[in-house]
Amino acid sequence: MIEKILRALSGAASDRTGSNTRTVYHWRCSCGAHSRGGWLIAFDAEYAAQRHQWYKGVGHQLPEVYSTEEEVP
């Protein structure tokens, strides 16, 4: 019984160590502009995309926000 528990715990620990990634959000625009960094919160990337649109002026399209999985250093 104890051996089963220990095996289950070691399996759960190995699953956690294999997950060294995090979701990072970026934006890119049809005009060729893109984010130079990433954000851990989607709202922050959306706000940066809106700021790009506001800076470019009336009629400029809203950039696309997308996510990537990046390794944690």
Secondary structure per residue as TSV (DSSP state, phi and psi in degrees):
chain	resnum	aa	ss	phi	psi
A	1	M	-	360.0	-47.4
A	2	I	H	-66.2	-36.4
A	3	E	H	-62.6	-39.0
A	4	K	H	-61.5	-43.7
A	5	I	H	-63.7	-44.2
A	6	L	H	-63.5	-41.4
A	7	R	H	-63.5	-41.8
A	8	A	H	-64.4	-41.6
A	9	L	H	-66.2	-40.0
A	10	S	H	-67.8	-34.4
A	11	G	H	-65.9	-41.0
A	12	A	H	-66.4	-36.9
A	13	A	H	-67.3	-38.6
A	14	S	H	-69.8	-30.5
A	15	D	H	-64.9	-39.6
A	16	R	H	-69.0	-37.2
A	17	T	H	-70.3	-26.1
A	18	G	T	-76.8	-9.7
A	19	S	-	-104.6	70.2
A	20	N	-	-100.2	40.3
A	21	T	E	-122.5	159.7
A	22	R	E	-141.2	156.5
A	23	T	E	-85.1	128.2
A	24	V	E	-124.4	135.6
A	25	Y	E	-104.1	140.9
A	26	H	E	-135.2	171.3
A	27	W	E	-134.7	153.4
A	28	R	E	-144.1	148.8
A	29	C	-	-120.5	154.6
A	30	S	T	-67.6	-16.9
A	31	C	T	-80.1	-5.3
A	32	G	S	104.8	-12.3
A	33	A	-	-74.0	154.4
A	34	H	B	-154.7	164.6
A	35	S	-	-70.5	145.1
A	36	R	S	-96.3	-1.6
A	37	G	S	-148.3	-167.2
A	38	G	-	-131.9	161.9
A	39	W	B	-124.4	145.4
A	40	L	S	-84.2	-15.6
A	41	I	S	-116.5	129.0
A	42	A	H	-59.4	-37.9
A	43	F	H	-60.5	-37.1
A	44	D	H	-64.1	-40.3
A	45	A	H	-68.5	-38.6
A	46	E	H	-63.3	-40.7
A	47	Y	H	-66.3	-39.9
A	48	A	H	-64.6	-37.3
A	49	A	H	-65.3	-41.0
A	50	Q	H	-63.2	-41.0
A	51	R	H	-60.8	-38.8
A	52	H	H	-61.6	-45.2
A	53	Q	H	-62.2	-44.1
A	54	W	H	-63.5	-40.3
A	55	Y	H	-64.4	-38.5
A	56	K	H	-74.0	-25.2
A	57	G	-	106.9	-177.2
A	58	V	T	-62.6	136.2
A	59	G	T	90.3	-7.1
A	60	H	-	-78.1	137.6
A	61	Q	-	-70.1	151.5
A	62	L	-	-75.5	128.0
A	63	P	-	-63.5	158.1
A	64	E	E	-84.5	135.1
A	65	V	E	-103.3	130.6
A	66	Y	E	-136.1	164.5
A	67	S	E	-121.4	153.1
A	68	T	E	-133.0	159.0
A	69	E	E	-102.3	119.3
A	70	E	E	-120.9	148.1
A	71	E	E	-71.5	142.7
A	72	V	-	-83.1	126.1
A	73	P	-	-66.5	360.0
